[in-house]
Amino acid sequence: MNFLEELKKIKYKELSIEENIEFNNDVGKIESSIKTEIKKSNLILQKKFDNLEKEINNLNLENDTLKKDLFKSEREKKDLRENLFEILDIYFPLNNLVKDSETKITIDLMKKKALNILRKMKIEETTNVGDPFNYVYHEALNTSLDKNKIYIIKSIVSQGYIKEGRILKVAKVIVEEK
């Protein structure tokens, strides 16, 4: 439907020829004015869309940067945790090697303090001597195992750790048949 044509039909019947000419000129001016306003509105909307697009692109770049930083941070945490476990593997067995009772007491206190720090981090040891062997948490170093037999842990070469049910490090153990 053409707005101008419909408007002409209504007014045309009531106006004289001079009035019709003047009316047509006025309608033409109104139509021109409306077209100009529509163009201005389109330009304003286009600028707003462009600004929104720039903002979205900036947010996407920021999001990518944050993802990279998070990935780097997680990798650093994992490396730090692995280094911590290696340090613990070196120092915890010292108690078995030392004969001096005062040194043993000191090493036990250091181990308790380290374990308390791990508990605060919600990290738990997975293995104790005498525990049944568990294929999920333990790796046997001394023999290939028969799945039909039951084994217990004779000694711990490297302690395993879990955090909230997730395995951080598998324990390396020496087993014997029960």
Residue, then its C-alpha position, 0 to 999 in steps of 0.5 A: m500500500n502506498f501511503l501517498e496514493e491513499l492520502k491523495k485519494i482522500k484529500y483529492k475529492e475535497l480540494s480544488i485544483e489549486e489546492n490539490i497542486e499545493f497539497n501535492n507539493d506539501v505531501g512531496k515535502i512531507e515525504s521527502s522529510i520522512k525519507t530524510e529522517i529515515k536515512k538519519s535514523n538508519l545512520i544512527l542505528q548503523k553507528k550503534f551497531d558498529n559500536l556494539e560490534k566493536e564492543i563484542n570484538n573487544l570482549n571476545l579478545e578480553n575473553d581469549t586473554l583470560k582463557k590463556d591466563l587461566f590455562k597458564s595459571e592451571r599449568e603453573k599450579k600443576d607444575l607446582r603441585e608435581n614439584l611439591f610431590e617430588i619434594l615430599d617423596i625425597y624428604f618423607p623416606l628420610n625417617n626410615l634412613v635415619k637412626d638418631s631418635e632426635t632427628k626422627i622426631t624432627i622429621d616426623l614433625m616436619k611430615k605432620k606439618a606438611l600433611n596438615i598443609l596438604r589437608k588444608m589444600k584438601i589433598e589426601e594421601t592414598t596409601n598406607v603400608g598394609d592397605p589392600f592394593n588398589y589398581v586405581y590408586h597404586e602402581a606396583l613396582n616389584t612384580s606383574l600382578d595376577k588379577n585373581k590374587i589379593y595383594i597388600i602394600k608392603s612399602i611405599v616408594s612414592q606416595g599417591y595423592i587425591k583431591e576431592g576424589r580426583i587422582l593427582k598422583v598415583a602411588k608407586v608401591i611394593v606389594e606382597e601377596k596376602 
